[in-house]
């Protein structure tokens, strides 16, 4: 695997929305990314479980990192999220994205979200449009 330009990682790490939520970039490679988020009290819904929007944000940020890792601007065309299990406050969620298909100007990514590195709690799939010459 080739080394990504430092600017690519810095640009992804400078996302103000991720900073506000506490989403951290763990790993970044060509077409791959891993990010983490620890669930806090202010992320729960009226059921006392993490709000789906917080989990979606983690998956979407990881999707964005992986799809923009090639140095080409990529924007979402469509996404799909499946919630499999609820977790408690204090749980660290880990999202791992992998490029599953690339053809010309579009690419597809699969993101698995696990709780404390164990059980899968959600899955996310997304397609992007790539602005290439």
C-alpha positions in Angstrom: 0.0 0.0 0.0 1.4 3.4 -0.9 1.8 6.2 1.6 -1.0 8.8 1.3 -0.1 12.5 1.1 0.1 14.2 4.5 -2.3 16.9 3.2 -5.0 14.3 2.6 -4.9 13.0 6.2 -4.7 16.6 7.6 -7.8 17.7 5.5 -9.8 14.7 6.8 -8.7 15.2 10.4 -9.7 18.9 10.3 -13.4 18.2 9.8 -15.2 20.5 12.3 -18.4 18.3 12.6 -16.3 15.3 13.5 -14.4 17.4 16.1 -17.7 18.5 17.6 -18.9 14.9 18.0 -15.6 13.5 19.1 -15.1 11.3 16.0 -11.4 10.4 15.6 -9.5 9.2 12.6 -7.6 6.0 13.5 -6.3 4.7 10.2 -6.4 5.9 6.6 -5.3 4.1 3.5 -6.2 4.1 -0.2 -9.9 3.3 -0.3 -10.0 2.5 3.4 -10.5 4.3 6.7 -11.1 3.5 10.4 -12.7 6.0 12.8 -13.9 5.8 16.4 -16.5 7.5 18.5 -17.2 7.0 22.2 -20.9 7.4 23.1 -21.6 10.1 25.6 -24.7 11.1 27.6 -25.5 13.9 25.2 -25.7 11.4 22.3 -28.6 9.4 23.6 -32.3 9.6 22.5 -35.4 9.4 24.7 -35.0 5.6 25.0 -31.6 6.1 26.6 -29.7 4.5 23.7 -27.4 6.3 21.2 -29.3 8.4 18.7 -29.2 6.9 15.2 -27.9 10.2 13.9 -24.7 9.9 16.0 -24.0 6.4 14.7 -24.9 7.5 11.1 -22.5 10.4 11.5 -19.6 8.1 12.5 -20.4 5.8 9.5 -20.7 8.8 7.1 -17.5 10.4 8.2 -15.7 7.1 7.7 -17.3 6.8 4.3 -16.1 10.3 3.4 -12.6 9.6 4.6 -12.2 6.4 2.6 -13.8 7.8 -0.5 -11.6 10.9 -0.5 -8.4 9.1 0.4 -7.4 8.8 -3.3 -6.9 12.6 -3.4 -9.9 13.1 -5.7 -13.0 14.9 -4.4 -15.8 12.4 -3.9 -19.3 13.2 -2.9 -22.1 10.9 -1.8 -24.7 9.7 -4.3 -26.6 7.4 -2.0 -26.3 5.7 1.4 -28.0 3.0 3.3 -27.8 2.3 7.1 -28.9 -0.8 9.0 -29.0 -0.7 12.8 -28.4 -4.1 14.3 -28.1 -3.5 18.1 -28.1 -0.8 20.7 -25.2 0.1 22.9 -24.7 1.9 26.2 -23.1 5.2 27.1 -19.3 4.8 27.4 -19.2 2.3 24.5 -16.5 3.0 21.9 -17.9 2.5 18.4 -15.4 1.7 15.6 -16.3 2.2 12.0 -14.2 0.4 9.3 -14.7 1.4 5.7 -13.5 -0.6 2.7 -13.8 0.2 -1.0 -15.9 -2.6 -2.5 -16.1 -1.3 -6.1 -14.7 1.5 -8.3 -15.6 2.1 -11.9 -14.8 5.4 -13.5 -16.5 8.2 -11.7 -18.3 6.2 -9.1 -17.2 4.0 -6.3 -18.9 2.0 -3.5 -17.9 1.5 0.1 -19.0 -0.9 2.9 -18.7 0.3 6.5 -19.1 -2.0 9.5 -19.6 -0.4 12.9 -18.6 -2.5 15.9 -18.9 -1.9 19.7 -15.7 -2.0 21.7 -14.1 -3.9 18.9 -16.5 -6.9 19.3 -20.0 -7.2 18.0 -21.2 -5.5 14.9 -23.9 -3.0 15.8 -24.6 -1.4 12.4 -23.7 -1.6 8.7 -23.6 1.2 6.1 -23.2 1.1 2.4 -22.5 4.2 0.2 -21.8 5.2 -3.3 -19.9 8.3 -4.4 -19.4 10.4 -7.5 -15.7 11.1 -8.1 -14.6 14.4 -9.7 -11.9 13.0 -12.0 -10.4 14.5 -15.2 
